[in-house]
């Protein structure tokens, strides 16, 4: 079965990240599938809204599949990865139709990058959001993803969440505006996601498209001239990153050296 599933429910496109055995950890093919679906949704006048969710009820997506990092040796590998990773959230932002992330369980790393690029986020009460890279791999984010997180959480909370690698609870996510609603379980989440998608699908499409584009332009204007490649290359090209990947796959604690 495919790692990413697409269907159409009336005016709503529905995408499921479908690797529940791996908490829907994202492969490069899944990022590409999201990019392709964003373009299909944008081009289809019959589709008025798009829902993205995860299979299994335990996770939206628990980051990028770590096994894909074992071949990384240089900072350029990290730059190439971040460039590839950015295509999917950028395509979601550029899609003129409203996109809803329906989050059950864990939403971390690349999963949070995808959910953060969506227009609306709803979640189950047991949802957990985080970017635990300081505990796991020792890498960093692209400037675009830092900007998205700051726009959602504010700079102080982004620092605190990354510096401590803690998970943001569903209740906290609701209080900070990261999500707009909490639902009791995965079944209620799916039903509400469909209801919400049908609601926004009935709205004036040009108003929604203009609002999406305007807010995306405002965010991108703040990062257009800010260079961050040196930071990505420093982290992904480090001995610490290779140690983090090795430790994660071996299920042991990493030995950080700062090199």
GIWOCOR-V483275 format. One record per backbone hydrogen bond with DSSP energy under -0.5 kcal/mol. NH is the residue of the N-H (numbers start at 1). CO is the residue of the C=O. If there is no record, write none. Layout:
nh:NH co:CO
nh:NH co:CO
This chain:
nh:5 co:16
nh:7 co:14
nh:9 co:12
nh:10 co:8
nh:12 co:9
nh:13 co:49
nh:14 co:7
nh:15 co:51
nh:16 co:5
nh:17 co:53
nh:18 co:3
nh:18 co:16
nh:22 co:19
nh:23 co:20
nh:24 co:19
nh:25 co:22
nh:26 co:63
nh:31 co:27
nh:32 co:28
nh:33 co:29
nh:34 co:30
nh:35 co:31
nh:36 co:32
nh:37 co:33
nh:38 co:34
nh:39 co:35
nh:40 co:36
nh:41 co:37
nh:42 co:38
nh:43 co:39
nh:44 co:40
nh:44 co:41
nh:45 co:43
nh:47 co:44
nh:48 co:11
nh:48 co:46
nh:49 co:11
nh:50 co:98
nh:51 co:13
nh:52 co:100
nh:53 co:15
nh:54 co:102
nh:55 co:17
nh:57 co:54
nh:60 co:106
nh:61 co:106
nh:62 co:23
nh:63 co:61
nh:63 co:108
nh:65 co:26
nh:68 co:65
nh:69 co:66
nh:70 co:67
nh:72 co:69
nh:77 co:74
nh:78 co:74
nh:79 co:75
nh:80 co:76
nh:81 co:77
nh:82 co:78
nh:83 co:79
nh:84 co:80
nh:85 co:81
nh:86 co:82
nh:87 co:83
nh:87 co:84
nh:88 co:84
nh:88 co:85
nh:89 co:85
nh:90 co:86
nh:91 co:87
nh:92 co:88
nh:93 co:89
nh:94 co:90
nh:95 co:91
nh:98 co:48
nh:100 co:50
nh:101 co:120
nh:102 co:52
nh:102 co:100
nh:103 co:101
nh:103 co:122
nh:104 co:102
nh:106 co:58
nh:107 co:128
nh:108 co:61
nh:109 co:130
nh:111 co:108
nh:112 co:109
nh:113 co:109
nh:114 co:110
nh:115 co:111
nh:116 co:112
nh:117 co:113
nh:117 co:114
nh:118 co:114
nh:118 co:115
nh:119 co:99
nh:120 co:99
nh:122 co:101
nh:123 co:181
nh:124 co:103
nh:125 co:183
nh:127 co:124
nh:128 co:105
nh:129 co:168
nh:130 co:107
nh:133 co:131
nh:135 co:132
nh:136 co:132
nh:138 co:133
nh:146 co:142
nh:147 co:143
nh:148 co:144
nh:149 co:145
nh:150 co:146
nh:151 co:147
nh:152 co:148
nh:153 co:149
nh:154 co:149
nh:154 co:150
nh:158 co:154
nh:159 co:155
nh:160 co:156
nh:161 co:157
nh:162 co:158
nh:163 co:159
nh:164 co:160
nh:165 co:161
nh:166 co:161
nh:168 co:129
nh:169 co:167
nh:170 co:125
nh:170 co:127
nh:173 co:169
nh:174 co:170
nh:175 co:171
nh:176 co:172
nh:177 co:173
nh:177 co:174
nh:178 co:173
nh:179 co:173
nh:180 co:121
nh:181 co:121
nh:183 co:123
nh:189 co:185
nh:190 co:186
nh:191 co:187
nh:192 co:188
nh:193 co:189
nh:194 co:190
nh:195 co:191
nh:196 co:192
nh:197 co:193
nh:198 co:194
nh:199 co:195
nh:200 co:196
nh:201 co:197
nh:202 co:198
nh:202 co:199
nh:203 co:200
nh:208 co:204
nh:209 co:205
nh:210 co:206
nh:211 co:207
nh:212 co:208
nh:213 co:209
nh:214 co:210
nh:215 co:211
nh:216 co:212
nh:217 co:213
nh:218 co:214
nh:219 co:215
nh:220 co:216
nh:221 co:217
nh:222 co:218
nh:222 co:219
nh:223 co:219
nh:223 co:220
nh:224 co:220
nh:226 co:223
nh:227 co:225
nh:231 co:228
nh:232 co:228
nh:233 co:229
nh:234 co:230
nh:235 co:231
nh:236 co:232
nh:237 co:233
nh:238 co:235
nh:239 co:259
nh:242 co:238
nh:243 co:239
nh:244 co:240
nh:245 co:241
nh:246 co:242
nh:247 co:243
nh:248 co:244
nh:249 co:245
nh:250 co:246
nh:251 co:247
nh:251 co:248
nh:252 co:247
nh:256 co:254
